[in-house]
Amino acid sequence: MTMQSFLAGGLLLVLVSSCGDQNTKSPVQAPGAEKSAKTTVLEAGADILQGKAPLRQLDIYLDGFHFYNGNQKAQMEAHHFCQKLNEDVTQCVIYDGNGPGAKIMGIEYIVSRRLFEKLPAEEKKLWHSHAYEVKSGTLVAPGLPDAAEHELMEQVVSTYGKTLHTWHTDRDKELPYGSPQLMMGFTKDGQTDTAMVGQRDRRLGVSSAKKRQQRADIQAPPVLSGADAWEKGEVRQFVVSDKAGSGHQH
């Protein structure tokens, strides 16, 4: 079964909804008054009357792990809801859970190897590779049958991601504070918090170890020079400044 035929069959939503794709609660409780009856009615009307084409195109769900660039010990699970713009560019909205109360943590842009190769040298330092995430089995697509997920991962393995978290829900439990942070992905064994991965696996009903075995046949091309720059001490991060043009990169 190919990914194309699977999606064409119209079975994706049924299969995803029957799996553990709505069992991860947000760790954050935003302050504020409960929604009023008026707000609830307005939301219901808007849901019926307003178009939401961009949201409905976020049809791929990936679950993996990030860490703050420059602070590998600060790790968190990230729920990606993505849309392929074309065969070379994908965009994702990242949440801290997959249930109704999930908070938006940030965004990730994913590009093909071909497009990454054309980026300027300094720009490449902001991007991370996906080869290890795929081959290690830690990046998963909850709800997809193994065959469809395998085909999806064959596409992802050679791609590169640029990720910014805007709400650091691992530490900011009420509101999004501070500046956006550039995130990175893991590149080898021994980096990821195994307890965090194990807890995720049990909750979603998946096995990273089993997926690693299933993906042994996926060919991962060598990571291109410039990606994962943190491994070479080339850390880039965003900070808040009191100077004109306050947000800047260093």
C-alpha positions in Angstrom: 0.0 0.0 0.0 1.4 3.4 -1.0 0.8 6.6 0.9 -1.0 8.0 -2.1 -3.5 5.1 -2.3 -4.0 5.2 1.5 -4.9 8.8 1.5 -7.0 8.5 -1.6 -9.0 5.8 0.1 -10.4 8.4 2.6 -9.5 6.2 5.6 -7.0 8.6 7.3 -9.3 10.4 9.6 -11.1 7.2 10.7 -7.8 5.5 11.5 -6.3 8.5 13.3 -9.3 9.2 15.4 -9.3 5.6 16.6 -5.7 5.8 17.9 -4.1 7.7 20.8 -4.1 11.0 19.0 -6.1 12.9 21.5 -4.8 11.7 24.8 -2.0 14.2 25.6 -3.1 17.1 27.8 -1.4 20.5 27.8 0.7 21.0 30.9 -0.4 24.7 31.0 -3.4 26.4 32.5 -3.8 29.9 31.1 -5.2 32.4 33.5 -8.5 34.0 32.8 -12.2 33.8 33.3 -14.3 30.9 32.1 -15.9 31.3 28.7 -19.2 33.1 28.9 -22.4 31.8 27.2 -22.1 34.6 24.7 -18.6 33.6 23.8 -19.6 30.0 23.3 -22.5 31.0 21.0 -20.2 33.3 19.0 -17.7 30.5 18.6 -20.4 28.1 17.5 -21.6 30.6 14.9 -18.1 31.3 13.6 -17.4 27.6 13.3 -20.4 27.2 11.0 -20.1 30.5 9.0 -16.4 31.2 8.6 -14.1 29.3 6.2 -11.1 27.7 7.7 -9.3 26.3 4.6 -5.7 26.9 6.0 -6.5 24.9 9.2 -8.2 22.0 7.4 -5.0 21.5 5.3 -3.0 20.7 8.4 -3.6 17.0 7.7 -0.4 15.3 8.8 0.3 14.7 12.5 3.9 14.0 13.6 5.1 13.6 17.2 8.7 14.0 18.2 11.1 15.9 20.5 13.0 19.2 20.5 15.5 20.9 22.7 16.5 24.5 23.0 19.5 25.4 20.8 22.4 25.8 23.2 20.7 23.9 26.0 20.4 20.2 25.1 19.2 19.3 28.6 15.9 21.3 28.1 13.9 18.8 26.1 10.2 18.5 25.3 7.7 16.6 23.3 6.3 18.4 20.3 3.0 17.7 18.5 3.3 18.8 14.8 0.2 19.4 12.7 1.6 19.9 9.2 0.7 20.7 5.6 2.8 19.8 2.5 2.8 22.9 0.4 4.5 20.9 -2.4 7.1 18.1 -2.6 9.8 20.4 -1.2 8.2 22.5 1.5 6.1 21.6 4.5 4.8 23.9 7.2 3.7 22.8 10.7 2.0 24.3 13.7 3.4 22.8 17.0 1.3 22.2 20.0 2.1 21.0 23.6 -0.6 18.3 23.4 -3.1 16.8 21.0 -6.3 17.4 22.9 -8.9 20.3 22.8 -6.9 22.4 25.3 -3.5 22.1 23.6 -1.5 25.3 23.5 0.4 26.5 20.3 4.1 26.2 21.1 5.5 27.3 17.8 6.1 26.5 14.2 8.4 24.4 12.0 9.2 24.8 8.4 10.5 21.7 6.6 12.4 21.7 3.3 13.8 19.0 1.0 17.5 18.2 0.8 17.5 20.0 -2.6 16.3 23.3 -1.2 18.4 23.1 2.0 21.5 22.7 -0.2 20.8 26.1 -1.8 20.5 28.1 1.5 23.1 30.6 2.4 25.8 29.3 4.8 24.6 31.4 7.8 21.0 30.5 7.2 21.8 26.7 7.3 23.0 27.1 10.9 19.4 27.6 11.9 18.2 24.3 10.5 18.4 20.7 11.9 18.4 17.4 10.1 15.7 14.7 10.5 17.7 11.6 9.6 18.3 10.5 13.2 14.8 11.3 14.3 13.4 9.0 11.6 16.0 6.2 11.9 15.8 6.1 15.7 12.1 5.7 15.7 11.5 8.7 18.0 9.6 10.6 15.3 6.2 9.0 14.8 3.0 9.6 12.9 0.3 8.5 15.5 -2.6 6.6 14.0 -1.1 5.7 10.6 -0.7 2.0 9.8 3.0 0.9 9.8 3.1 0.7 6.0 1.8 4.2 5.5 4.0 5.6 8.2 7.1 3.9 6.8 6.4 5.5 3.4 6.0 8.9 5.0 9.2 8.5 6.9 11.0 7.7 3.7 10.1 11.2 2.6 11.0 12.9 5.9 14.4 11.2 6.5 16.3 13.5 4.0 14.6 16.8 5.0 15.6 19.7 7.2 13.6 21.7 9.7 13.7 25.2 11.1 11.8 25.4 14.4 10.8 28.3 16.6 9.0 27.9 19.9 7.0 30.9 21.0 5.4 29.5 24.2 7.8 27.6 26.3 5.2 25.4 28.0 7.8 23.2 29.7 8.6 26.1 32.0 6.0 28.9 31.4 2.8 27.5 32.9 0.5 30.5 32.5 1.4 32.7 29.5 4.1 32.9 26.7 7.0 34.8 28.2 10.3 36.0 26.7 11.5 35.8 23.1 11.0 33.0 20.6 13.6 30.2 20.9 15.3 28.3 18.1 14.9 24.6 18.6 17.0 21.7 17.4 16.5 17.9 16.9 18.6 15.1 18.2 21.3 13.5 16.1 22.6 10.4 17.9 21.8 7.9 20.7 22.3 9.1 24.2 21.1 12.6 23.7 17.3 12.1 24.2 15.8 11.7 27.7 14.8 8.0 27.6 12.2 8.4 30.3 10.5 11.2 28.3 10.5 9.0 25.2 9.2 6.0 27.1 6.4 8.0 28.7 5.4 9.2 25.2 5.5 5.7 23.7 3.3 4.3 26.4 0.8 7.1 26.1 0.5 6.9 22.3 0.7 3.1 22.2 3.9 3.1 20.1 7.3 1.6 20.4 10.3 3.7 19.3 12.5 0.6 19.5 10.2 -1.4 17.3 10.0 1.5 14.8 13.8 1.7 14.7 13.8 -1.9 13.6 11.1 -1.4 11.1 12.9 1.6 9.5 16.3 -0.2 9.2 15.8 -0.4 5.4 15.2 3.4 5.1 18.2 4.9 3.4 19.3 8.1 5.1 21.7 10.2 3.0 24.6 11.9 4.7 23.6 15.1 6.6 24.6 18.1 4.5 27.2 20.5 5.8 25.8 23.5 7.7 22.9 21.7 9.4 23.0 20.8 13.1 25.5 23.6 13.6 25.2 23.3 17.4 27.2 20.1 17.2 30.2 22.2 16.2 29.6 24.9 18.7 27.9 27.2 16.2 24.9 28.0 18.4 22.3 30.6 17.2 19.6 31.9 19.5 17.1 34.8 19.8 17.2 37.3 22.6 15.2 40.3 23.8 17.2 43.6 23.5 16.4 47.2 24.6 18.0 48.5 21.4 16.1 49.6 18.3 15.0 46.6 16.3 14.9 44.7 19.7 14.6 41.1 18.5 17.9 39.9 17.1 19.9 36.9 16.6 23.4 36.2 17.9 
